[in-house]
Amino acid sequence: MRYLVQKFGGTSLVTPELREQVARKIITAKEEGYMPVVVVSAMGREGDPYATDTLIRFVEGINTEIPLTALDSLMACGEVISGVAMVATLEKNGCKSVFLTGGQAGIITDDRHTDAHIIEVNPRFIHKYAAEDTIVVVAGFQGQTEEGLVTTLGRGGSDTSAAALGVALNADAIDIYTDVEGIMTADPRIVKNARPIDMITYNEICQLAHEGAKVIHPRAVEIAMQKNIPIRVKCTFSDAPGTLVTSISDNGPVEIKRDRIITGITHIPNVTQIEAATSEFPESEHPQLKIFKSMAAAGISVDFINIHPDVTIYTVKDEVAPKAVQILANMGFSPIVTPHCAKVSAVGAGMAGVPGVMASIIEALSAENIRILQTADSHSTIWCLVKQEEMEKAIRALHNHFKLGN
């Protein structure tokens, strides 16, 4: 059985006309010899009747203190509605199909309600229906505990569902359908000549996703990478080939061209830089350890960490910055705070071992008089912190400098 997992986002399902387009994608896959397994998200976005956020706002209007087990049952409803609507659409088009919840599809999770992790997938019902030539439509974003309680997988969880099913079924590929034509070189709302990337490695897309690109969840990529299941990011509304995400091709490793040092530019806005002078404290007191343990105890996620003998620099989200600063003040620090910053990242597997990449980035930003507040790098990513008001200019400068729109 040649399985093809097809995941459709909520914007692809919100109207009958769009669901007909989705049905055609599914039928085409079946005509090409695949057994499609379809994973759906909740229809639309907040404000639309069946969107997950709309359901949450509804119940919060009754009581903001909702048990997480009950909240998971509520949040799973949007995907159930989408899935049944998709089955109805397929049946209308003469395709025998069946709907399964995440739990019925065999997705077993831990009991971290609203942010569960998959621990096992047993797709026995999918195999059963596939043997009967029946298309299976699965509610994404959800599973169930070993005790049978409904769980949800956190934001982007439908991508995770698709990847987990793709691995469990040893699918030929996992197709992620969105409202854009693949992974873009930058946010097209910021860079007008941003273009789809034809091919990208698992590592590159993980870096782009972690650093702000929202087309696919990094957890899904990491799952698919375990079995080298190719991911194809496509547009529901066109026949464009999209972006192939893989580490292995028919002829071996994906070729990373030396002239493609940078693959894409991404960004995370609304962060605050905090600089704490640790030289004020004796080394025996381990001030850096105290800083990060105190942030963790307060539930504050830290990022962009630079530790020096005399100073510790890191970023937090703008909304939690006052809390972080107060914690440091209570510990005796007098931190320097730079609010309203943005993290701009240049990602590319081709930069590994290539001299002068950081110099090129500094050159591009300096030419636009953009002040760099902080930098860090890995073998495939260089991060720069800039002021929020200069974020878009920085993204465009880097995109143009590395000729990503060509």
MARLUMKE-704193 format. One record per residue (C-alpha): x negated, y, z negated. Coordinates in steps of 0.001 Angstrom, whole numbers, padded with zeros to 6 digits, always signed. Each point is the difference from the previous one (the first is absolute). Last residue first. Layout:
N
XYZ
...
***
This chain:
406
-016616+036027+007911
+001939+000920-003151
-002619-001481-002303
-002728+002309+001311
-002072-000282-003223
-000071+003785-000392
+003666+000349+001012
+001334-002377-002640
-002386+001444-002596
+001108+003577+000630
+003678-000951+000219
-000104-001724-003380
-001929+002891-001561
+002475+002596+001338
+002860-002078-001413
-001635-000198-003425
-001110+003645-000312
+002961+001140-002117
-000436-003054-002216
-003591+000870-000901
-002503-002598+001121
-001204-003378-001270
-001953-002041+002511
-000009-003789+000343
-002220-002038+002306
+001170-003506+000850
-001429-003192+001557
-003186-000872-001946
+001163+002094-002950
-000079+003736-000609
+000588+002786-002486
+000398+003745+000260
+001063+002957-002168
+001115+003607+000322
-000699+000451+003710
+000728+003598+001033
+001538+000382+003441
-001636+002780+002012
+001267-001542+003253
-003526-000725+001245
-000765-001247-003508
+002616-002718+000348
-001404-001395+003241
-003641+000306-001128
+000753-001682-003327
+001620-002902+001853
-002893-000240+002445
-002526+000007-002839
+001937-002791-001704
-000196-002039+003204
-003713+000689+000499
-001414-003507-000089
+002044-003001+001167
-000337-002991-002319
+003763-000455-000376
+001767+002763+001944
+001635-002428+002441
+002389-001368-002623
+001759+003349+000113
+001958+002163-002430
-000270+003769-000519
+001862+001040-003149
+001508+003303-001133
+000868+000278-003698
+002094+003072-000724
-000166+002638-002719
+002690+001917-001870
-001739+000368-003366
-003673+000617-000842
-000555-000568-003729
-003245+000525-001905
+000278-002045-003190
-000656+001272-003518
-000439-003324-001771
+000656-000568-003716
+002065-003190+000204
+003256+001959-000386
-001125+002165+002909
-000495-003126+002131
+003525-001216-000792
+001398+003462+000780
-001740-000003+003387
+001474-003397+000908
+003520+001116-000993
-000317+003208+002023
-001299-002037+003003
+002915-002463+000092
+001985+001779+002728
-003062+000968+002010
-001082-003608+000458
-003365-000795-001567
-003555+000635+001152
-003442-000758-001416
-003220+001663-001108
-002232-001037-002899
-002882+002253-000992
-003443-000155-001585
-001433-003363+001086
+002201-000096+003122
+003236-001914+000614
+001981+000687+003172
+003534-001447+000131
+002316+000637+002931
+003058-001446-001781
+001665-000198-003390
+003371-001546-000843
+001518+001366-003201
+001864-002541-002143
-000937+001777-003239
-002136-002946-001142
-001717+000035+003390
-000905+003679-000292
-001334-000558-003540
-002081-002967+001144
-001370+002125+002822
-001137+002848-002184
-001267-002166-002862
-002173-002018+002375
-001496+003182+001417
-000677+001305-003528
-002022-003038-001124
-000399+001223-003615
-003634-001117-000063
-000708+002368+002851
+000621+002911-002335
+002686+002430+001222
-000292+003420+001642
-001790-001592+002967
+003342-001584+000961
+001190+003115+001815
+003467-000821+001361
+000986+000931+003563
+003614-000576+001028
+001142+000239+003632
+003759+000175+000525
+001908-001827+002727
+002932+001041+002173
-000910-001436+003406
-001384-003413+001041
-001507-000106+003487
-000808-002029+003080
-002439+000203+002888
-000481-002918+002374
-002419-002341+001747
-003310+001773-000614
-003238-001349+001489
+001638-000856+003289
-003002+000443+002283
-001642-003008-001663
+002882-002172+001097
+001307-002363-002656
+000508-003304+001788
+002505-002208-001802
-001673-003173-001189
+000289-003127+002120
+001106-000619+003584
+003699-000625-000635
+000000+002926-002380
-000647+000026-003733
+000164+002913-002441
+003511+001109+000844
+002427+002921+000169
+001411+000532+003509
+001542+003422+000497
+003016+000739+002181
+000642-001739+003337
+002534+002660+001094
+003427-001490+000762
+001879+002848-001639
+002539+000777-002728
-000990-002578-002589
-003587+001234+000034
-002792-002476-000674
-002556-000973-002648
-001412-003408+000911
-001467-002079-002803
-002225-002974+000852
-000022-002867-002522
-003620-000342-001107
+001028-002415-002737
-000968+002124-003037
+000203+003162+002146
+003792-000251+000048
+000112+000450-003793
-002421+002953-000011
+001972+001688+002769
+003249-000347-001939
-001611+001450-003146
-001178+002971+002075
+003595+001016+000805
+000560+000988+003617
+000773+003266+001820
-000598+002287-002999
-003532+001269+000515
-001072+001568-003319
-003415-001240-001044
+001017-003542-000959
+001629-000449+003408
-003007+001306+001931
-002370-002178-002031
+002156-003075+000467
+000247+000822+003716
-003785+000126+000290
-000562-003220-001932
+002516-001946+002043
-001707+001138+003192
+001574+002313+002570
+001114-000352+003597
+001881+002266+002390
+000111+003093-002234
+003012+002190+000798
-000754+003649+000761
-000289+003258-001915
+000051+002900+002478
+002395+002139-002041
-001884-000424-003272
+002076+000925-003060
+003374-001629+000737
-001914-002650+001946
-001643-001181-003262
-003413-001196+001129
-001528-002617+002338
+003424-001674+000083
+000887-003569-000936
+002720-001130+002368
+002582+001630+002244
+002012+001703-002749
+003515-000792-001317
-001074-003315-001539
-000175-003681+000936
-002495-002229-001800
-000709-003112+002085
-001667-002868-001857
-001767-002448+002290
-000323-003644+001013
+001589-000956-003299
-001649-002378-002454
+003423-000255-001673
-001340+000818-003468
-002328+002683+001423
+002744+001695+001999
+002389-000281-002946
-002479+001816-002237
-000649+002640+002646
+003701+000669+000578
+000764+000235-003716
-002938+002379-000515
+001238+002253+002799
+003425-000072-001700
-001671+001012-003256
-001143+003390+001226
+000994+001457-003353
+000107-002615-002725
+000539-003756+000348
+003537-000459-001320
+001177-002735-002350
+003194-002042-000303
+000055-002463-002912
-000116-003720+000869
-002092-001348-002900
-003007-000425+002323
+000394+003700+000743
+001735+001233+003114
-000909+001810+003156
+000538+003438+001495
-001308+002722+002292
+001328-001676+003153
+003367-001679+000446
-000542-002877+002423
+001659-000601+003375
-000468-003572+001228
+000659-000781+003664
+001623-003422+000374
-001414-002635+002340
+001006-002793-002412
-003680-000685-000726
-000273+003727-000756
+002765-000385-002585
-001856-002699-001900
-003429+001653+000349
+001435+003242-001431
+001635-001966-002814
-003339-001595-000889
-001867+003324-000075
-001725-000552-003358
-001929+003185-000773
-001972+000315-003241
-001375+002608-002421
+001430+003152+001552
-000563+003107-002094
+002819+001928-001643
+000236+003774-000187
+003646+000750-000899
-000007-002837-002585
-003383-001449-000875
+001344-003553-000424
-002368-001815+002363
+001211-000822+003478
+001466-002849+002039
+000848+000633+003660
+001756-003141+001258
+002347+001451+002638
+002827-000435-002511
-001906+002297-002379
-000488+002667+002644
+003679-000179+000891
+000873-002099+003023
+002234+000867+002982
+000801-002393+002824
-000082+000186+003787
+001428-001560+003160
-000556+002514+002753
+002945+000867+002278
-000449+003781-000058
+002777+000443-002576
-001819-002633-002073
-003123+002178+000104
+001914+003103-001109
+001774-001831-002844
-003349-001406-001133
-001447+003519+000045
+002879+001375-002066
-000526-002846-002498
-003677+000869-000274
+000512+003730-000339
+002569-000471-002805
-002305-002442-001800
-002914+002426+000440
+001957+002780-001695
+001172-002245-002840
-003477-000898-001313
-000260+003356-001775
+003078-000816-002099
-001233-003412-001137
-003409+001535-000754
+001630+002743-002075
+001868-002608-002043
-003252-001779-000891
-001638+003368-000655
+002602+000966-002579
+001459+003423+000969
-000487+003043-002212
+001036+002796+002386
+003687-000751-000566
+003033+000642+002210
-001561+002394+002484
-003055-002225-000112
+002201-002659+001599
+000654+002120+003070
-003545+001356+000223
-001323-003576+000153
+002415-000958+002780
-001012+003042+002029
-003676-000810-000544
+000554-003496+001396
+001733+001241+003152
+003547-001283+000508
+001945+003264+000416
-002760+002170+001539
-001034+002734-002420
-003400-001547-000671
-001225-001764+003131
+001558-002302+002552
+001026-003643-000199
-001705-002218-002555
-002936-001970+001387
+000239-003050+002223
-002087-003130+000581
+000741-002064+003123
-001399-003480+000551
-000202-000460+003759
-000574-003462+001440
-002233+000791+002951
+000259-001242+003577
+000092+003284+001925
+003817-000134+000067
-000074+000023-003796
-002174+003122-000059
+002346+001682+002484
+002984-000827-002222
-001680+001633-002997
-000923+003178+001875
+003516+000124+001485
+001513-000337-003480
-002080+002983-001160
+001388+002124+002841
+003530-001101-000981
-000792+000965-003596
-000939+003453+001278
+003373+000402+001736
+001886-001215-003089
-001749+002683-002091
-002471-000087-002927
-002086-002983+001003
-003252+001337+001460
-000292+002756-002632
+000086-002704-002684
-003092-001799+001205
+000032-003150+002119
-002276-002957-000664
-000489-002687+002653
-001680-003265-001001
-000802-002175+003012
+000042-003752-000518
-001224-002417+002623
+001436-003367-001066
***
